[in-house]
Amino acid sequence: MKLRPFLFGSTFVLLAALTISAQQSATVLAALEFQKPKNGMVKQYEEGRKQKAAWHKQQNDSQALYVWETLTGDATGTYIVGRLNQHWADLDKPSIPEQSDIDEYNKVVGAYVESVVTRYYALMPKVSNPGQSTPTDKFAEIVTFHVKYGKGPEFQSALQRVTEGAQKTKWPVEYIWYALASGGDAGTYVLVIPHKTWGEFEDKPDTKPFREMMKDAFGESQADSIIDWINESVASESTDIIQFRSDLSYLPVK
């Protein structure tokens, strides 16, 4: 799939702004660790993660611990481990005592890990349309954008107009936007496009392409102007596909 045509010419699914306060009063976080197993130790790493999931069950952990595997891109083979729907204050009172969690990780997982990078992403609910998607959908397409310095306001304004257009035309595409809050380059935005099957990666003939949707919403001239704002704001983008690993995750029984 060609991602830029997908984004700007076929199926646009929107992005998170860095100004979190403009979107919501209490920031909702995805607290994630990007764990790269040591060469030749993927099997041991996965067995350790299964043990860690079982330990969370024994502790009656009230919060889910999700694990995804990166299937494509420069981070292929890296596992993404973390919790969703967190607030900053939740980090002061974790569902499992922090030291106990660290000790268990070091015991069953840590020896097989080459590197760990921690990042916090802020959910942008007002420019997202999750629909019926869930974090446990089999696949997700991850599109990471780096916005040029000083271009944040134009980029965010364009996103708001795209949101208006999608709502006005009842565009059925499902998507979730996050902004990087800490752990990397400022001006980083992440688009999550959920997929239940590989077949869903195909463009859908019954869904209008992004540009056509925008023309329906605003007319050709305004639509082109909004798309130009986006193109001129973005310095670079990268894409990955991740797969949810239910066998390595912990999902508390509700």
N, C-alpha and C positions, 0 to 999 in steps of 0.2 A: 504493500500500500504506500502511496506517495503522501507523506504527511502534510506537506504544505498545501497541496491541492485539497487534501482532506480537510485541513483546517480552514483555509480561506476560500476554497473554490468548491468544496463538496459538502463537508460535514463539520462545521465549526462547533466546538464544545468548550465552554469558556473557562476563564482563568481567575486566579485570586489576586486581589490587590494587597500591597504591603500595608496600607493604612487600615488596620483592622478595626479601629474604633469607628470608622465610617460604615462598617458593615454590621457590627454587633456590639452589644454592651459588654459581654463576657466572652473572651476569646475561647474558642473550642479548638483543642490541639490534637494533632496526631503526633505522638511521641515515639519516634522510630530509631532503631539501631540497624545499621547496614553491616552485616557480619559476613566476612569472607573466610570460608574454611581454608585451612592449609592444604597445599597440593597433596593429593592422594588420600585425604582424610575426610572426604565428603560422607562416606558411610558412617564413620565414627561420629562425625558432627551430627548427622541426622538421628542416629541412635541416642545421642546425648540430648537432643531437643525433645525426643519422645519421652525420655526420662524426666526432663524438666517439665513437660506438660503434665505428666502423671503426678509430679510433686505438687504442682499448683492445684490439682484436683484434691490431693490429700490435705492441702492447707485450706480447702474450701474458699479459694480465691473468688471474690465477688466480681472481678473484672476479667474480660476476655484478653488473652494474649495471642495476637495474630502472627502468623508466619507466612510470608510469600517468598517464592523463589524467582529470581530474575532470569529470564530465558533468552533475552537478546541484548545487544549493545555492549559497551565497554565494561559494564558491571555484570556480564553473564556469569552465573554461578554464585553471585552474592545473594544472601538471604536477608530479607527485611523483616525485622522482629519488633513488635511494639503494641502499643495500646492506642485506641481511638477514643474520641469524645472525652478528652481530658480537659481540665482547666489548670491554670498555673497553680492555683492553691491546692489542687489534688496532689501535686508533687511533694507537698509538705506532709501529706498523710497517705502514703501508698497503701493499697489494699493488702499487701504482704510487707512485713518489715524489710526495709531496704537491705540491711546487712545479711539477713537470712537469704534473701533473693540472690545477692551477690555471691554468697558462700556456695549456694546450690549450683549456680551458673559455673563458678570456678571448678566445682567438683565434677560435673558431668558434661560440660560443654567447652569451657575455656581452653583446655589443652589442645583443642582441634581448630582453634580460630587464629587466623593470621592477622586480621585487623578488624577493628570496630570503629565505625563513625556514627556519632549520635546527632540527629537533627530533629528540630521541632518545627512542625508545619501548622499554620493557622487556617482553619476551615473558613471559606468564604460562602456562606449559605445564600446570600442574596443574589449571587451570580452563579449559583449551581442549580442543577435540576437532577437530583438523584433518582427520581421516579421510583420504580420498584427494585432498583439495584440494592445490593447489600455488600458488605466487606468480604463475604464468603463466596461471591460469584467466582467462577472458575478462573477467569482471566481478567486482566485490566491492561489497557494501553496507557502508558505514562508518557506524557509529552512535557518536557521541561523547557521553559523559556527564560532567557536572560534579557532583561529590558535595559536599554541604553541609559547611562547616567543622565539624569535630568528629564527623562522622557516618561517618568512614572505617571504624572498627571494626565498627559494625553492618552496614554495607554489605558488608564483606569476609566477615563471618560468614554473611550471607545467601547470598553467592556460593558459599561452601563447601558449604552445604546444598543449593543448586541442583545443584552438581556431584555430590553424593552421590545426589540424586534421578535425575539423568540417567544415571548409571552403573548405579544399581539397576534402572531400568526399561529399560536399553539403548536410550535415546532416540537416534535415528539422525541428528539434526541436526548438521551440521558448522559449526564456528566457531573463531575464534582471538581471544584477548583480549590487549591490550597496556595497560600503564600508562605515562603520560608521565613520563619520567625527567628531562628537561630541555628547555626551550624554550617554556614556556607556563604556564598556570594550574595550580597544584598541585591535586590531586584530580581530574585529568582521566583518564578511562579510555576506551579505544577498542575497540570490538567490530568484528571483520571477519567478514563472512558471505560466503563465496565462492559464485559462480554461474558456470556454464559457458555459459548462454544467458539471454536475456531471459525465456523461459518459466519458468525456475526461480525467478523472483521471486514467482510465484503461490504461495499457501498450498497445501500438499500434502494432499489428502484422506486419504491413507493414513498420515499422521504426526499423532500426537496433539498437540493444542494444549498449550502450556506448562502452563497451569493444570491440565489434566487429567492430564498427566504427573506433576506435583507431588502431586496428590491420590492418584494410584496409589502414589506412593512413600511418602508420609507421612500420608495421611488429610487430610480437608478442613480441619480446624482448624489443624493445623501448616502446611499448605500456604498457607492464607490469612495466617498470621502471618509466614511467610518473605517472601511477596510484599509485605506491608505494610512490612517492614523496608526492602526495596528502594525502594518508592515514597517512603517518608519520608526516605530518605537522598539521593535525587537532586534537585538543584536545577534542572537543565535538561538537555535532550538535543538533538542535531541530527543530521541524516542526510545522507549524500551517496552517490552511486554513482560508482565509478571504473572505468575500462577499461584493461586492460593493453595497452601499446603495444609489441608485439614488434619493430616496425620501427625503434623508437627505442632499444631496449634492447640491452645486450651480455650474451650468455650464452655463457660459455666452453664449448668442446667437451670433453666428459669422455672 
